[in-house]
Amino acid sequence: MSDPRIAGASVTHFGKHPERTGRDLFAEAGLEALSQSGIDPADAEALYYGNFMGELAEHQGHQGPLMAEAIGLDVPATRVEAACASAGTAVREAVKTIRNGEAEVVVVGGAERMTNIGTAAATDALAIAADDLYEVRAGMTFPGAYALMARSYFDQYGGSHEDLAHVAVKNHEHALVNEHAQIQQEITVEDAMEAPTIADPLGLYDSCPITDGAAAAVLTTESYAEEHDLDAPVAITGTGQGGDNLALQDRPHLAQTPAADKAAEEAYGDAGVGPDDVDFAEVHDCFTIAEVLAIESLGFYERGEGIAAARNGETTRDGDLPINLSGGLKAKGHPVGATGVAQLATVAWLLDGSHPRADAVPDSTVGVAHNAGGTVASTTVHVMEVQE
């Protein structure tokens, strides 16, 4: 069994691209990833592609073969849908395909086009990742759902909106040098506290933006990389996936994310590492409270302790455990179907030293990517390590 090596990765600019189609965005990312990999596209044997709302935003289903065609591949192509965890789940499928010997070269990616349909329609489209019968029809939106989770956290463990403001400030600062980021804007705690309320206690700066964008990576075996003299020092050594009840009212608690607990435990066990071995992580901070829940599920903090991590400077680029050096979904942007692969690319670049924030983790050898769907009913966790 071979741990897949990341031979090439690419991310488009995340932001508003209303004039571009999803296939155009993915073609940019996919062709660049193939070019960077040094692999002949004819050697690719499969494509796994993450996308969530293509039918609603572009009236386009069956996107797997469409995206394979867009990057010049004649391979079996599978679209993977797991809400906001679509791309992370696509990565997991690609990892398994390489490990079980079905392929030596697999392209994995994702894309989402959202801004073309406007904020109201995009919010409505995103809501279908919740339980339509018991949540959406009652008026639930994801800002509202995460606001409930934040309130439950505060009630159970303590903390405040000001603690969450520090998460937003940190991630905006991290994104300042990320050319792919949608929001390259420094903010203060006062800015975050005084911003318009979206769903109490969450404000504008607690929420990720609506985003267009794409990401792609080329995975291969260690033997293929050696045979073709490829520069691919980063391997995916651990993969995990967890699930939970879709609707919040069907869960025993709102201030924990068991799906992420399960995914992290599986990924760590697969890689043979633990939370203490991790140098940094990219986590799914669709809302600031989501980052807090993620770093607790990943085992970096005990329950109730993650809320103070950003305020204490522990998860900043100068802290002991930098979180979301890309700017996270909060500032980098969140093109839903692409996010999991964008996280993968960021971790690989931080580990190989090519990311603009790599100076924050100069001797790092282990990074983690955490990608969540809905109110964390679906989660993938991937461990990546530098190989000798």
N, C-alpha and C positions, 0 to 999 in steps of 0.2 A: 504494500500500500504506500503510495507516494503522497506526501502533503503538497498541494498545489503551490506552485510558485507564481508570483504576480510578475508577468513579463512586461506589461505595459498598462497604463491607465490614463484616462483623460476625462476632464469635466468641462462642460461649456460654462460660459458666464451664466450665473443664476440671476434671474430678474424678470423683467417684462419684455417679452418678445412676441407681441400679438401678430406680427406679420409673418412669423415662421411657423411651420407645421411641426408636429411631433417627429415625423420621419426626418425632416431637415435637421432638427436639433440632434437626434440620435446619430444621424450620419456624421455630423461634425465630431461627436465624441468617439464613436466607434472607429471611424477611419483613422483618427489621431492615435487611439490606443493601439490599433494594429500596427501603425507606422512606428510608434515608439517601441513596440515589442520586438521588432526585428524578425517577426515570424511571417512566413509566406501565408497570405490569407487562404490559399488553397489547402493548407494543412489544418485549418479550423474544422472541427467535426461537429460542433453543436453551438447553439445560441440559446441562452436563457435571458429573458427580457422582462423587467418589471414595469407594470403600468396599472394604474388604478381606475381612472375615470375617462379613458379614451372614448367610450361610447357616448358619454355625456358631453365632453368638451369638444370632440372632433367628429362625432358620429362614426367612429371607426373601431370596430372590434377586430378580432383575428390579426392582431398586430405582430405576432411572432415572425411569420414569413415576410411580412411587409418590411420589418426592420432588418431582417437578414438581407433582403434585396437591397435595402438602402446602403448597406456597407459592403455589398458585393460578395456575399456568402451564399453558397448553395449547400445548406446544411439543414438538418432538422432544427426547427426553431420553436420554442415554447414560451408563450406569455405566462407570467406568474402574477397572480393577484392575491395580495394579503393586506389590502388597504395601504397604510403608510409603510408597512414592512414588506412591500412587494419586492423591492430590489434586494433586501437582505435575504429574503427567502429564495430569490433567484440565485444569489451567491451560494447558498447552502446546496441547492440542486447541482450547481456547477461543481462544487467541491466533491460531492458524492459521486458524480459522474466520472471525475478524474480518479478518485480513490478506488473505485470499483473496477477500473481498467477499461471502461467503455470508450474513453477518449484520452488523447494526449494533449490536445489543444481545445479549449472551450472559451468562447467569448461570453461575457456576462455584462448586462447593462440595464438601463432603464431610462425612461423619459416621461415627462408630464407637461402638458400644455394646459394652463389654467386661467391666465389673465384675460384671454380672449373672450371669455364668457362673463366677465365682470364679477365683482365681489359677492353679490347676493347669490348668483347662480353657482359660483364656486363653493360658497359656504353650504348651499343646499346639496351640491354634489358630494362634498366631503362627508356630509351627514349620513350618507347611505352606508358608511362603515359602522354605524351604530345600529341598534335593533329598530327596524322600521316600525314594527307593530307596537312596541312598548316604549320606545324612546322618541324616535323621530316624529311620530304622529302626535306626541304630547308636547312637541316644541323643543326638544333637546337639540342643541348644537354642540360642537366640540368645545368652544370656549366655555359654554355653560357646564359641560361635563367635567372639564378640568378645574373649573371654579369649585364645583362640588368636591372634587378630590383635594383641592387646596384647603378648603374649609374643614374637611374631615381631618386632614393632616394637622392643621393648627389646633383643632379640638383635642386630638389624641396625643400630640407630641409637643405642641407649642410652636412658636415661630410667628412670623408676621409678613405682611406684604413688603416691608422694608428689606427683609432677608431675601425675598425673591428679586427685589430690585437690584441687589448686588450680583445676582446671577446674570441679569440682563446687561448690566454695566460691563461685567467681565467678558461676556461673549461679544458684545459690540467692540470692545477694545481688541480682542483677539482677531476680529475680522478686518481690522484697518489695513493690514498688509496683504490680505487675500484677494487677488485680482478676480477671482471667480465669485466673490461674495456679492449678494444683492444689496446689502446695506453696509457701506463703509462710513459709518458715522459714530463718533464718540458721543456717549451720553453720560449723564451723572445720575446718582441715586435720586436727586431731586427731580430730574427730568422724568425718571420712571415713576416716581411717586405721584407726580402732578399730571401725568398723561391721562387722556380720557379713559374712563372705565369701559371695559369690554364686557366682562361678566364678573361682578364683585366676588373675590378681591382682585381679580386679574385686570390689568390695564393694557393699553396699547403696546407698551414695551415688554409685557409679559408674553406676547403672542408672536409666533413666527409669521412672516408675510406670505401672501399668495405668490406663487413662483412658477416660472417656466424654466425648463432646463433639462439636461441629459448628462449621463455619466456612463462610462464603459471601462471594462478591464479585460485583459487577456490572461487567462490562467493556463499553465502548462505543468507537465511533470518535471521532476528534478532531472530525470534521465534525458528528456528532450532538451531541456535547457543546457545541460552539459554537452550533449552531442552537437548542438548548434551554437555553442559558445555565446549564450545569451547572458546579459547582465540582469539577473533576477534573484537578488539576495533575500527578498522577503517572501516567506511562506505563510499560508493559512494553516496553522497547526491545530486549531480547535474550532469546532462548529457546534452550535446548540440552538434548539428551538423550543419554545414553550407556548402554551395556550391558556386561556381563561374564559369564563363566561362572557358572552358578548355584551350583555346589558349590565350596567352598574348595579341595578337593583337586585340582580341575581348573585352578587358577590358578598361574602361575609364581611368585607371591609373595603373602604375606598382609599385608604392611605397607604396601601401596599400594592405591589405589582407582582403577583406570584408567577405570571408567565415569564417575566424577566428573571426571577429567581431560578426557575427551572432551566431556562436557556443558558444562564450563566454557569450553573452547576454542571450542565452537560458539556459546555464548551471548555471550561477549565479542566474537567476530567479528561476530555479528549486530548487536550494539549499537554496535560501533565503539569499544569501550573496552578497557582492560586492567586487571589486578589493581591496579595503582598508582592507578587512578582511583576505586577503591571506597572509600567512607567507612565502611561497616559491613556486616555480614552476619548473616543468620539461617541457621544450618547445622544439619544433622540429627545431633544429639548423643544418639542413643538410648542410647549408652554414652559415657563420657568419652573413651575412645580414639577414638570416631567423630568427635568434634570435631577432634581432632588430625589425623586423616587427611583430614578435609574441608578444613581451612584450608591444608593442603599441596597438595591437588588443585586448589583454587581459585587457586593461584599466589601466595598471600600469604606463604608460607614455603617455603624449600627443603626437600627430603626430610630428615627427621631434626631439623629446627629447630623444628617446630611444637609439640613436646612441652614446651618451656620457655616458651611464649608467655604462658600464664596465670600461671605462677609469677613471671615477670618483669613482670607488670602490663600487658603490651602489648595484651591482648584484654579487659581490664576496661572498665567504663564511663568510666574516666578515662584509658584507654590510647589509643595511636595508632590502633588498629583494633578498636573494640568488636565483640565477637562474642556473639550471642544476648542482646541487651538485654531480650528478653522473658522470659528465664530458660531459654530453649531447651526441648527435650523433657525435659531433666533435671529442671527444676523447674516449668515451665509445664504439662507433661503431654504425652502422646502418644496422642490418639485417632486411631489409625493412618490411617483414610481421610480425616481432616480436616486433618492436619498441614501439608501443602503449601499449602493455602489460608490457614491460620492464619499461616504464615510470610509469605505475600504480603500479608495484612492488616497484619501488624506492620511490614513494610518500608514500606508506603504510609503508615502513621501516623507512623512515625519521620521520613519525608521531608516530610510536610506539617505536622509539629510537634504533632500531636494525641496522640501516645503519651506516657505518663508518664515515659518515659526519653528523650524527644526532646531534653532539655537536655544530654544527653551528646554529641549530634551536631548542634548547633544550625545549622550552615551546610552540612549535608550535601546533596548533590545526586544521589549514586549509591549504591544499595543492592543487595544480592544475596541471593537465597533459594536454598538448596541442600537438596534433598529426596531421600532415598535409600531404596531398597527392599531388604529382606533384608540380606545382608552386602555391600551396595552393588553388587548385580548389576544394579540399575536406578537411574538417577539423572537428575533434572532440575535445571537451573540456570536461574534467571531474573534478568535485570538490570532494575532499575527506576530511572527517572530523573525528576527534577523538570523539567517543561517550562516554558519562558518563556510 
